[in-house]
Amino acid sequence: MNYLIKTLLVVTCILQTTTLYAQSILNQYDEQGNKHGQWIEDDIVGRKSIYNYNHDKKEGLSYVYDYGNLSYVGEYDDDKHVSYSCFDRGVLMYDFYDFEYGDIQIDHLRFIGKCKGRAYHPNGVIKQQFITYFDEGGPEMDTAFSPEISYYDESGYLYKVEYYATDYLLSAVWHYDKSGNITKKELEERH
């Protein structure tokens, strides 16, 4: 019994020392006062974020938790997104990947990058696929532009593709049957 108590005491001391050491290496700054290493941040009420910084630039994997639930997993390279996925109570809702950055102009619109995106049905099957062009707000914002969006049913069959002009006043919708044949083409002018 005495041996068991001593062992538990030693294990407790080791765990406390490890925890104290780990806490002392979080949220550190480099010599220039920039964030460096792993940071745990409270962004807004109920949200905790874990980022890795390399001299004030986000690098590697990041995680965001809302009220204890994983809501976001992202990957950064030199402070720019490489990919990220968004979850709602553990269910994957959408993801963005294959980011490319640069000055992109489409008609009268200017963008800083583009990426591929997917939205998912609750059963995990792809619901939408698209390429989106984005400005500083990122691919989720209203200012992002997706010229073509493919829609799939809960079984994974393509049933519709929407095409948009840059002014969003003109769009085309093509409908498909389960064999992949176009059944209907619509041209829609918005006012």
Order of alpha helices (4+ residues) and beta strands (2+ residues): alpha-beta-beta-beta-beta-beta-beta-beta-beta-beta-beta-beta-beta-beta-beta
